[in-house]
Amino acid sequence: MKLKFVIQKKFEKSIIKTKEISQLRGYKKQDIDSLNTKYKKTLKYLKLTQKLYQKSWNEINDKFSKFIENVTGHKWAYKNYICVISLIEPGWANDGTSNKIMRWWRDNPYFMRRITAHELIESHFFEIYNKNYKNEELAEGQLWALSEIMAHTLTSLPKEVKEFWPWNTNYFGSYYASTGYPQLERIKGKFKQLFLSSKDFDDYIKKAINLIKKYPKINMLSKK
């Protein structure tokens, strides 16, 4: 798997305009309408960010790609993935239906690695679920919660990840322990134990699906 960083204003606008993302982030109409002006003012720096992000990511791309295939037992769905550099969206992953993710431009080029990996892993999990576990018929919110937990798990628990981001922080500036979502903080410990006790990743997914079914109302906007 190879990841390429790109600038795509039209794509960014299409994502942040969705009802779900607008509600989650609190984006207003003026935030979206002002993007054209912001792009004109910052394009020079977006291109510089693109170059710096790419250089940093290239240093870990091949090892990270192989690590995820080894630990999950599933190959990446695409040979090439695209990360759209956003002016305002911290991080977005697709639901296993494309090869695109999105990260904002504000991070140090090394600091950005973990959450970029997080978004890639979310997409990878969705692809695995759609191919092998769709008959479980999880609610959209339950599936979202699992994708976040899977990505948080694989960017924090395996010892191998310290080679990719040894500074042990995520984009909220907190230690490995934080998912960034209060509703997930309350239950993540249970999923951690499942991961540590599972024989392989598919065994973990099966156990995690059974556990998340106990939380039918969970979603990215819920408080519990």
N, C-alpha and C positions, 0 to 999 in steps of 0.2 A: 504494500500500500504506500502511495505517495500523497502527500498533502501540499497543495499549492494555495498560497494566499493571494487574493484578488480584491479589487475594488469594484463594487457593483451597486451603484446608488439605487437603481430601479428595484433590485432584489431586496435590498435593505428596507425600502419603503413598503414593499409588499408584505414583509413579515411584521414590522412594527405596527402596521395598520390593522392587523387582525385583532378581533375583540379580546381574545384570550391574553395576548401579550400586552395590549393596551391596558387591560385591567390589572394585570400582574405588576407592570412597571409604573403605571399611572401616567402613561403618555397622553398628551392632549393633542388636539387637532393642530395647534400652533407648533408643536414639536415636529410634527410630520411636515407641515407646510414650510417650515424654516430650513428643512434639510438642503434644498437647492442652494440657498444662500451660504449655508455652512460649508457645503462641498466646495463652492467656489473659493472660499477663504482658506480652506484647510487642505485642498487637494495635494499641494506640494508636500505637506507633512504626512498625509495619508500614504503617499507613495514612499516616503522615507520609512514609515512604520512598516509598510509592506516588505520592504527590503530587509529591515532588521528582524522582523518576525520570521521571515523565510530562512534567513541565515541561522538563527537560533534553532528553529525547528529541524532544519536539515541535520543538525548535529545529533539528534536523537531519533529521527524518523524511522530508520531501518530497524534499529533495536527495539523501539517501541512497537512497531508494527508486528514484528515476530513475537514479542512478548505477549501481546493481546491474543494473537492466534494460538499460541501455546497454552496460555492460561484458560482461555474459553473453549478451546477445542474446535473453534469455527473460524474459517477463513473470512477475510473481509469480503463484503459483497461487491465492492468496486476496487479496481486497481488504482484509481485516482480519485481523491477527494478534494473538495474545494472549500476553503475557509474565506468567507466574505468578511472583510474588515469593516466594522460598523462605527459610525460616529457616536451612537448613543446606546446601543444594545450590548450589555455585558457578555451575554452568551446565549446561543440558541442552537438546538439540534433538531434535525428533521426526524420524522417518525418512521424511519426505515424505508422511505419511498424515494429518496434521492441521495446524491453524494455530496450535499452541501451542509455546512455548518456556518455559524457566524460568531465572531468575537469582536469586542470593541478595540479601539486603537490606543487606549490609555495606559496599557501596562508596559512595564519594563519588558524587553524582548525575551528575557529569561523567565521572568515572573509569570509570563502569560502561558507557559508551557502546560502547567497542570490543568487549567480549566479548558484549554484547547483540547487536551487529551480527554478531559471529562466529556466534552460535547461529542467527540468522535466515538467514545465508548457508548454513550447513550444511543447514538445512531446504530452502532454495531449491535447493541442489545435489541433494539427494535427490529432489526433485520433478522436476528435469531428467533425472536418471538413470533414475528409474522410468518416465518417459514416453518416453525416447528411446534408452536404452542398456541396458535390463534384459536383453536377449539376450546381453550380455557375461558374465552369470552369475558375477559376482565373489563371492567368499566374503564373509560378513558383516564379518569383520575388515578385509578389503581395502577394502570400501566405506566403513567407518568411517574408515580412514586417509585415503582420498581426500577425504572430507567435511571432515576436520580440516585437511588441507593446503590445500584450496580456500578455506576460510574464512580461514585464516591468511594465505594469499596475497593475497586481496582486501581484507583489513584492514591490509595492510602495504606492498605493492609499488606500487600505483597512486598517483600523486602527489595525486590528488583526495582521498584519505582523510585527509590532514593537515588538511583543513578541518574534519573531524568530530572528530578526537582529536589535536590538535597536540602533546600532551605525550608521545607516542611510547611509552607503556607499556601493558602488559596486566595482567590481574588477578594475575599472579604477581609483579608489581613489576619485571619485567625488560624489557629493550629489545625492539624489534620482532622481534629474531632468534629469540626463544623460542616454541616451540609448546606447551611444558609437558609433552611426552611424550618420554622418551629414545629410544624406538623410532622416532619420527618425526624427531628431531633428526639422526639418522644418515643420513637419506635426503632431507631437505627441499631440500638444495642442488640435487639433480638435478631436482626439480620446479620450482624457481625458474627454472632455465635453460629448461625447457620452456615455462613461461609467457611468458618474455621473448622467446622465439623463435617462438611460435605466431602464426598469422595472425588468429585469433579464439578465443573461449572454447571453442567446440565442437571446434576443432582441438586446443586444450589438453587438453580432456577425453579425446579419443581417444588422444593421446600419453600422458597420465597413466594411463589404463587399461592400456595396453600395458606401461608401466613398473611399475605396482603388481602386475601379474601375476608379476613376478619375486620377489615377497615373499608367497608363499602362506600363510605362518603368522602374518603380522602381525595383531595385534588390540589392543584397548585395554588388555589385561592383560599382553601379551607384553613382554619386555625387549629383544627384537630382532626 
